[in-house]
Amino acid sequence: MKKRIIAIVLAASLALILFGCRESDRVSYNVSQQADNFNITRRLVAINTRTDKPVLEVIGNFAISNSAHNELKVIVEVGHERYKKHYVYLNEWITYTVKDLSGVFADPYHYEVNFLPQMIQPFTVISDD
């Protein structure tokens, strides 16, 4: 009986060693969970790849997900159990990047959404009165 239990334990240990996940996989999963629980300060930048210019920036504790409608959903924690939801519509010209800023101390309920004015093209309306 003892030999059978030892054999089962050894087989299970060998399976974990051979088929277990890598430490980087566990860390990636844990960091993603912490970010989705609003515990990590990050910066999201949406970039127009045609012009190489940023069009939107969000800084704060937020969770992100892609929807089936080609949009990025950004849920930002703005206070104790208070949240705001933003959408970034993605197309062939708009992409995004997210950077972890958790090494920097910041107010957990502070966030910024910046529309970058250099992307708004000025125009003139001329009337023929």
C-alpha positions in Angstrom: 0.0 0.0 0.0 2.8 2.5 0.9 4.6 1.7 -2.3 1.4 2.5 -4.3 1.0 5.8 -2.5 4.7 6.7 -3.1 4.3 5.7 -6.8 1.3 8.0 -7.2 3.0 10.9 -5.4 6.1 10.5 -7.6 4.0 10.2 -10.7 2.1 13.4 -9.8 5.3 15.2 -9.0 6.9 14.2 -12.3 3.8 15.3 -14.2 3.9 18.7 -12.5 7.6 19.0 -13.3 7.2 18.0 -17.0 3.8 19.7 -17.7 3.7 22.4 -15.1 3.4 26.0 -16.2 6.5 28.3 -16.3 7.0 31.0 -13.7 6.6 33.6 -16.3 3.1 32.2 -17.1 2.1 32.4 -13.5 3.5 36.0 -13.1 1.7 37.1 -16.3 -1.6 35.7 -15.0 -1.1 37.3 -11.6 -0.2 40.7 -13.1 -3.3 40.6 -15.4 -5.5 39.7 -12.4 -4.1 42.6 -10.4 -4.6 45.0 -13.3 -8.2 43.8 -13.7 -8.8 44.4 -10.0 -7.6 48.0 -10.3 -4.4 47.5 -8.3 -1.9 48.5 -11.0 -1.4 52.0 -12.4 -1.0 51.9 -16.1 -0.9 54.2 -19.2 -2.9 53.4 -22.3 -2.0 55.3 -25.5 -4.1 55.0 -28.7 -2.0 55.7 -31.8 -3.0 56.6 -35.3 -0.6 54.4 -37.2 -1.1 56.3 -40.5 0.3 59.5 -39.0 2.3 58.0 -36.1 0.6 60.4 -33.7 -1.1 59.5 -30.4 -4.8 60.4 -30.3 -5.8 59.4 -26.8 -4.1 58.7 -23.5 -5.5 57.2 -20.3 -3.5 57.1 -17.1 -4.8 55.4 -13.9 -6.0 52.2 -12.5 -8.1 50.6 -15.2 -9.2 47.3 -16.7 -9.3 46.8 -20.4 -10.9 44.3 -22.8 -11.6 44.0 -26.5 -15.1 43.6 -27.6 -16.5 41.8 -30.7 -17.4 45.2 -32.2 -13.7 46.2 -32.7 -13.6 48.4 -29.7 -11.5 48.6 -26.6 -13.4 48.9 -23.4 -11.6 50.8 -20.6 -13.1 50.7 -17.1 -11.5 53.2 -14.8 -11.8 53.2 -11.0 -12.5 56.8 -9.9 -13.3 56.3 -6.2 -14.3 53.7 -3.7 -16.7 51.4 -5.7 -17.1 54.1 -8.3 -16.1 53.4 -12.0 -16.3 55.1 -15.4 -16.4 53.2 -18.7 -14.7 54.5 -21.9 -14.5 53.1 -25.4 -11.7 53.4 -27.9 -12.9 52.4 -31.4 -10.2 50.5 -33.2 -9.8 50.3 -37.0 -7.0 49.7 -39.4 -5.4 53.1 -38.5 -5.8 53.1 -34.7 -3.9 50.7 -32.4 -3.0 50.9 -28.8 -0.3 50.2 -26.3 -0.5 49.8 -22.5 2.4 50.4 -20.1 2.6 49.4 -16.4 3.4 52.4 -14.2 2.9 50.6 -10.9 6.5 51.4 -9.9 5.4 55.0 -9.4 3.2 56.0 -6.4 0.0 57.6 -7.5 -3.4 58.3 -6.0 -5.4 55.1 -6.7 -8.6 57.1 -7.7 -6.9 59.6 -9.9 -7.1 59.1 -13.7 -6.6 61.2 -16.8 -8.1 61.0 -20.3 -6.2 63.2 -22.7 -7.4 63.9 -26.2 -4.3 65.1 -28.0 -5.1 68.3 -29.9 -2.5 67.9 -32.6 -4.8 65.2 -34.1 -7.7 67.6 -34.5 -7.4 69.2 -37.9 -8.4 72.9 -38.0 -10.8 74.0 -40.7 -12.3 77.3 -41.9 -15.9 77.7 -43.0 -16.5 80.3 -45.7 -19.9 81.6 -46.4 -21.0 83.1 -49.8 -23.6 85.5 -48.4 
